[in-house]
Amino acid sequence: MTDGLDCNLNYYRCDNYSLWNYDLDCGVDQTQYTEVYTSPSETGAMGNVYQSRSWSYISKWIKEPGTMMDIGCGNGGLLFSARNNGWQVQGMELSAAAAKSIKEDTGIDVVVANLLTYEGNDADTYDLVTLRHVLKHLPDSILAMKQVGRLLKPNGYAMLGFPNTASASYLFKHFLKNRGLKNK
């Protein structure tokens, strides 16, 4: 499958589990996802709608605010919602420019780091760790899950997001996108 804003990223599906993984031959630069910053306060922006849906899901299942780490936090929209609802939040992003934009716009701290090599310290544990649409971009999914586990407090929660590549809407979106029509 091809994906990315310019259809320049290749993915392969695991026959055993139907999960997608990024083809590292395309390079590891994923900055295209954070090149344009949209403030989380812009409620009508499409990316913020997705962040809002994630927050609705979290707040439905976790009633008490706690500490949260959002890995691959993009524009910080999920962190913004969580903080506004009493959570102590921290983000992690590969892009220093994205981290700076989030800090300047929202005041939220974002660690510039790669999850796979992130060491942090023993105090870096959270009640909730989110990893939404990130795992498919990482070359070592097992190491990534170990890192998520290391970041969680005992009895903490992890929220993982994956595209449903078998859904009719996803297939239709990619049909249009692969013909140059989706982003027009």
VENFEN-V18851 format. One record per run of one state. SS is the DSSP state (H for helix, E for strand, C for the rest). FROM is the first residue (numbers start at 1). TO is the last residue. If there is no record, write none. Layout:
SS,FROM,TO  SS,FROM,TO
This chain:
C,1,1  E,2,3  C,4,8  E,9,13  C,14,19  E,20,22  C,23,23  H,24,26  C,27,30  H,31,33  C,34,45  H,46,61  C,62,66  E,67,71  C,72,76  H,77,84  C,85,87  E,88,93  C,94,95  H,96,106  C,107,109  E,110,112  C,113,114  H,115,117  C,118,125  E,126,132  C,133,134  H,135,137  C,138,140  H,141,151  E,152,161  C,162,167  H,168,177  C,178,184
